[in-house]
Amino acid sequence: MSRTRAAGLRMLATDRFDLLVVGGGIVGAGIARDAALRGLKVALVEQRDLSSGTTSRPTRLIHGGLRYLESLDLGLVRSDLREREVLLRIAPHLVSPLPFLLPGYGRNLLDEVKLRAGMALYDLLSFDKSLPGCAWLPRDEVLAAEPTLAADGLRGAWRFYDAQVPLVERLVVENALDATSYGAVVANYARADQFLRDPTGRVTGARVRDARGGGQYDVRAALTVNATGPWLDLTTRELNTTRRPLLRLTRGVHLVTPSGSRNAHVLFARSDGRLFFVIPWLGYSLVGTTDTDYFGDPASVAADAQDVAYLVGEARRAFPSAAFDQVHYTWAGVRALNRVEGVPEGQVSRRHALLDHERSEGVAGVVSVVGGKITAYRAIAEEVVSLVARKLGRQTQPSTDRRPLPGGRFADLAAFTRSELEPRARALELAPATVAHLAQVYGSLADEVLDLVEQDSALGTRLCPHQPAIRAQLVRATQDEWAMTLGDFLLRRSSLGLAACQGLECVDRLAEQMGDLLGWDATDRAEHVSAYRAEIEPMRRFSTTSVSEAAHA
């Protein structure tokens, strides 16, 4: 067992907390960090792994939401653009600027006027931005920048900037790490089965079940925050006396394909006019997303043949010569939106809401977060903790908009890599590709990975011959970052499971190495390999490339 998790479980059983956070996605981790930095005694529990739900399945953008301008939701766009700047500043290794092209086809004067006005408004709402403003590029310049783009009817393209978070899972891990550095207790595979109540009916915490080691813990807290995302209606069922659903769930599907464009693109589907993205990501293309109502178990969401055909077809229309019909894998996530009936899925607001159950159901001691975007997670967390602090009668000041995340403590990532990481890596005989990989995944925390290699040179060997990740990352993940399974490491602590082959070529070898660290016997290793294959099976259901082909892609 991870030493961080073992220590956390011991404290859950014995300590009393100011705040219990239920849900280990980006919002829950952000709340735990904000509260711990303000001096509150915090516990966070997650029923599976950190970021294993909706957080790990988005378009991986940090953006204002250009399309929300059409509904005139200017406050949401402005708030998210402000948060984009904050995240570029506090997590520069994980969040980076991304230029987009929005191609223009045809000569509809009304559409041209609307788009020009929208671009001007997007610039206006991001008046304090560090990124370049919007600009119109003529046809020849666009085709020079993107030769595979469909040329028929192309007049030019708008270029604008937003940001990308390629490894959003690491954003969650670093929020959790910073929270624990200020005394928070974080436990994954710890399911909150029911709320605890005092004789007045007030919620005083939750009964938590250890899904890995067995056993139950009554976790006592002055206040509890429910940040379970698409599971919210299930986790608040015992509190919701009206039985009216709080959420409208929609499914978003993405494809990972061979690289098909040089730039990120915002496109409009010819079949139905919906907006979708084609984005460079980790050497591949990320194509998505869909937006359809979803009524099933959030844990079982997956792409279907219609989703895949829709995205492949639209991407191929935009890039006729690109290999978007070669699908490495897919992912599907469930958006947890404020419930609104009578409007199309894509027009439901992405605004979040805070539900104080004392006001809505007369149940004190618990607050729920309804909806929200990854871009807004830090601001949502700040709002939640400010409410918690007021309820507890604590005078606190937020600081997460100024304090860098643990891996973001440098002035410039390229300069840090050249001056700090590269000299150490050369002395340890690590390849340049490994240094670049460590910088991207860990930022300034890469120094701690190199510390492990200095202590044991064997930890500098690659985990997979086709990827730059090294054994020291596995040690760090299991010792300090709550990794308990192969999926935890491959998909949510490193980028190995996000490669085209998803680590399947080296999964047996990884099971041996991870098993040595966590005490698995031969039966355990086989079970963990089977569990990982089962975890990614829905993602590979529509794969058109073999594992061997994907490993060399």
N, C-alpha and C positions, 0 to 999 in steps of 0.2 A: 504494500500500500504506500502511496505517496506520503512522505513525511508531513507535508503541509496539510493533507487531508486527515491524516491520523490525529495530528494535533488539534485540528478544527473540530473533529467529532468529540474529542475529550472535553473541549471547552463548551460545545453545545449542551452537553449533558450536565454541566455543573454551573455555568455562569448565568447571570441574568443580564439582559440587554436592553438598551434604550430602543433599538429598532431591529426588527426582523424583516428581512427582504426575502420574499418568496419569488424565485425566478432568476435564472442566471444567464439571461440574454444581455444585450447591450444596455437596455434600460435598467435592468436590475443591477448589473455591475456598475453602471454609472451612479446609481443611487447609493450603493454601498460605498463607493469611493468618496462621493461628495459628503456623505454623512460622517465617514471616518475622519476626513480632513477637517471637519468642523468640531471634532472632539466627541462625537457620539459613540457609544459602544454598540457595535453593529455585528449582526450575523446575517449571512446570505446562504440560502439553501436552494439547490437546483435538482429537479427530479432525475435528470439525465446528466449530460456533460454541459459545461459552460458553452454557450453559443451553439448548442446542437439543434436548436429549433429554427424559427424564422430568421434569426439574426444571420445564420450562415448561408442563407439562400436568396439574397437580394441581387440587384444589378450592380452592387458594390460601388455606388456613386455617393458622393457628398455634394449635394446640389440644392439650388433654390427651388427647382421645379418649374422650369420654363412653361410647361403646359398648364400650370395652375393660374397663370395670368389670364387665360381665356375665361375662367370662372370669376375673375377679379378678386381672388383670394390674396390680396396684396400683403396683408399682415403676415400670412404664413410664408410667402415667398421672401419677404424682408427678413423675418426671423431666421429662416434657414440659410439665407445668404450671410447673415451675421455669424451664424454657427459655422458655416463653411470656413470663414476666416479664422475663427477660434481654433478649429481642428487643424488647419494648415499650420498654425503656430505651435500648438501643444503636442502634436503628433506628426512632425514633418517626415518621419521615416515610414509612416503608415498611410498618410494622406498626402497626395501630391497633385499638383495642377494637371488638368487634362483638357486639351483643346478639342472642341467639337466642330464638325461641319454639319450644317443643316441645308442640304441641297434644295434649290428652287427649280421646279419644272413648270412648264406651261406659262400662260400669261393672264391669269385671273387677277384683274386689277384689285378687287376687294381683298383677296388673299394676300397680295403683295403689300397692300397698305396695312393690313392687320399684323403681318409678320414684322414689317419695319417698325410699327408702333410697339410691338411686343419686345423687340430687341432694344429699342430705346428705353423702354420702361425697365427691362431687366438691368440695364446699365445704371439707370437712375436709382433703383432699389438697392444696388450694391455699391453705393457711392463711396464706401470706405474700403473697397476691395484692394487687394494686393495684386490681382490678376489683370491682364489686359482687357480692354473693352471689346465690344462686338464690332465686327467689320464685315462688309460685303466684299466677296471675292468674285471676280469675273470668271466666266466659264473656262477659259484657257488655263488660268491659274489653278482652278479647282481640279481639272483633269491632270495637270502636271503633279499636283499633290496626291491625287488618288486616281491612278490610271485605270483601275478596274471598275470604277463607278459607271453606271449606265449613262451613256452620253446623249441618247435621244431626248430632245426637248429640254436638256439641261441649260439653264440660263446663267447659273452661278451658284454660290452658296454663302450663307452666313457663317462666319466663324465666331465662336464665343467660347469662353472658358468656364469650366466648373472643376470639380476635383474627383479623384478616384481613391478608394480604399481597397486595394487588391486583396489584402489579407484581413478582412473585417474580423475574423476570429481572433487574431492577435490583438485587435483593439479591445476586445472583451477581456482577454487574459491580462493585458496591461492595466486595465481599470481595476481588475481584481487584485493584481499584485500590489498596486499602489494602495488599495484599501487595506490589505493585510499589513503593509508596512506601517500603517497608522492604527493597528490593533484590531482590525475587523477579522471575523472568523468566516471563512468561505468553505463550503462543503458541497461538492457535486455528488451525484447519485444519492441524494438525500431528499426524499419525497415528503412534502408536507401533506399528510393524509387528512387532517382535520384541524380546524381552529380550536384552540383552548379557550374556555370561557370561565369567568368568575360568576359568583351567584347572581350578579346583576345582569348578566348576559354580555358584559364587555369582553371583547377578544383580548386575551393576554398572551398570545403566542400561537404555537402550532405543535401538534404531535408529528414528529419527523421520523421516517423510517429509513434506515440505512439499506439501500438497495444492493449493496455489494457485500457487506459483512454481516448483515442481519442486525436485529436489535432496533429498539425505538427510543426516542429521546423527546422529552417534553421541553421544548425550547421556549423559555419565558421572556417576554419583551413588553415594554410599556406600550409600544405601537408596532403594528405590522403593516407592511406595504405589500400589496399583491401586484407583482409585475410579471404575470405569467403569459402575457401576449394573447395568442389565439386560444389558449386554454382558460381564459378569464371566466367565461360563462360556466365552465365546469368547476373551477376552483372557488367561485363565489355562490355556488348553488345553495349552500346552507344559509347564506346571508340574504339572498335575493328573494324577499317575500312576495314580490310581484310576479316572479317567474318570467318576466319579459326579458328576452335576450338583450344583452348590452352591446353585442358585436354583430357586425356584418363581415363575414369571412370571404375573402376572394383569393383565388389561386393565381400565382405568378410562376411561369415556367421559363427556364433559360436553357440554351444549348451552348456547349463548349465544342468548338470546331477548329480545324486548322486555321491559321491566320489568313484572313481574307481581305483585310484592309489595313492601310498604313495609319489611318486616323480613326478617331471615334466619330460616329455619325448618329444624328437624330433623323429618323426617317418616318414616313407615313405609309402605312400598308395600303396597297392598291385595292385590296379586296374589301376593306371596311373602313379605311381612313384612320385607323388607330395609329398612335405614335409607338414606335419601338426603337431599340438601340442596337447598333453593331459597334462593339468596343474592343480595342486591343487589351488583352489581359493575360499576363504571365506567358507571353509568347504565342497565345492562341487568340481566337476571336470569341467573344461572349455575345450571344444573340438573344435578345429578349426585350420585353417580357409580355406575357399574356395577362389578362385581367378578367377572370370569370368567377362567378359566385361558387362558393365551396361549402358543402354541407356535411362532410365526413369528419373523421378523426384527424386533427392537425398532424399527428405523428405518422399518418399513413399517406399523406399527400404525395403524389407523383405525377410526372408528365404522362399524357396519353398520346396515342397516334395522331389524333387531330391537332393537338398542340404542336407536335414536332413538325407535321406537314405544313402547318400554317407558318411557322417561323422559318423553316427551310425555304418554302416557296417565296415568301416576301423578301428574305435576304438574297436569294438568287435573282429576283427581279431587280433589286438594287445593284447587285454586283454579278452580272451574268457569267463571268468567267471564273469566279471564285469558288472554292470547294466547300460551300456551306452545306452540301448534301452529305459530306463526310462528318458524321457526328461522333465525337469521342465519348461524351456522356451528357446527361442533362441533370438539372436539379429543379425542384419545385418547392415553393414556400407558400405559406398562408399569411395573408395580410390581415391584421386585426384592426378593423375600421369601426369608428363610431357608427352604430346601426342607423341607417337611413333607408327608408323604403321608397319605391317609386321612381328611382333614378338609375341610369345605367351604372354598371360596376365602376367603370373608369372615371365617373363623375362624383363618386363618394369622396368627401373631404378627407385629406390625410392629417387633419388637425387631431391632436390628442385631447383628452379630458381627464381630470382627476375626480374620482368619485369618493366622497367622504361618506362611508356607510352610516355614520352617526346621523347625518342629515337625511339620507335617502331611505334607510331602513330602521333607523333608531338603534343601530348596533355600533357602539363606540369601540375605539381601539384599532380600527383597520381602515386603510385607504387603498383604492385600486387605481391603477393607471390604465386608461382605455385608449387604445390606438397609439399613434406616433410613428415617426420615421427615424431611421438610423441617423440621418443628418442632425436631427433635433435631440438626440439622446441626452447630451450634456445639459441642455437647457431644461429638458423635462426633469432630469435628475435634480437640478438646482431648485426648480419649482416644488418638487415633491419634498425635498429636505427642508426647504424654508417653511412649508406647511407643517411638517413633523416638528421642527424646532419650536414653532409657535404653540403647537399643541402641548409640547413638553415644558413650555415656559423657559426655553433656553435662548439666550442671546448669542447668535452666531452670524458669521459673515462668510458667504461663499467665496471660494478661491480657484475653482476648477477651470475658470476661463483664463487664468494666468499661469497656473502651475503645469509644467510639461508632464506628460506621461513618462514613466520610467525610462523608456527607450528614446525619448525625444530630448534628452538633455545635452544638446550641442547647438552651435550656431548655424552650422551648415553640414549636411550629411556627407556630401562629397569631400569636403575638407577634413571632416572627422575620419572618414575612411582612409584618406591618403596619409594623414599625419599620425593616426592612432592605430587603426586596424591593420593596414597593410604592412608596416614594419614588424609588428608582432607576428602576423601570419607568415611572413617570409621566414622569420626565425623558426617557426614551427613547421615550415615546409608545406603550408597549405596552398592549394591552387587559387589563382585569382578569382575563378568562378565561385569558389566557396566563400571567399571574402565578400564578394558582391552579394551573394545569397544571405550571408549572416547580417550584413548591413541592412538589407531590405527587410528581413524578418524581425530583427531585434533592435536595430538602431544602436544606441549607446550601450544597451544591454549585451551586445555582442562581446564586449570586453569580458563579461562573466562566463560566456561560452569558451572563450580563449583561455581563461583561467583554468578551466577543466582540462583542456588539452595540455597546458603546461604541467599540470599535475600528473597526467597520464597520456603519453604520446599516442597510445592506441586509440584514444578517443578522437583523434584527428582523421581517422580513416572514414571513407565514404560509406553511407548506409546502403547506397544503390549505385552501381557503376554508371548509370545514366543520369544521375541527379547530383547536385553539389552538396546536399545535406550530409552532415557528419555525425558520428556516434555521440559526441558530446551533447548534441541537441536532444537526443533521446534521454540521456542522463538528466539533463536539466528539466525536461518535461515531466519525468516521473518523480524527481525529487522535489521540485519547487513549483510546478505549474499544474498539479492536480491530474496529470494524465494517468488513466487507469486501464485503458483499452487501446488496441491498435488503432481504432477509429479516432480516439482522442488525440493520439499523436499524429497520425497520417493526415487527418482532415482538419484538425483544429489547433495544433501546436506548431506544425511545420507546413510546408507547401507540397510535400511528397504526394499526398493523396489527392491533390488538385491537378497533378500532371495528367497527361492523356491516359496513361496506364493505371493511374490511381494507386500506384505502389504494388500492384498485384504481382509483378515479376519478382519482387523482393520480400513479399509479405511473410513467407515462411522463415527467412533469415531474420527478419525484424522480430518475429515472434520469439525466436530463440534469445535474441539480445534483450528484448524487453522483459522476457520471462526471467532472465538472469537477474534483472534489477528488481523485479517484483515477486520473485519466488514462485514462478509457475513451474509445474511439472509437465511431463509430456502430454498428459491429458488436457491440462489447462491450456497449453499452447495450441493444441488442435482445436479446442473449443473457441479460443480467441480468434484464430484464423477463420473459422466457420462464421463466427459472429460478424467479423469485418466484411466478409464476402456477402453476407446477408444484408448488412447495413448499406452497402453500395449497389446491391442488385437493382433497386429501382432506378438508380442513376445510370446504370449501364444497359437498361432494358432495350434502348433504341440505338445502342452503339453500333456503328458500321465498321469499326476498326478493331482488329484483334488486339489482345494485350501486347503481343510481341511487336506488332506494327506501331501501336501507341507508344510503347516504351522508347522507340527510336524516332518518334515524330518530332 
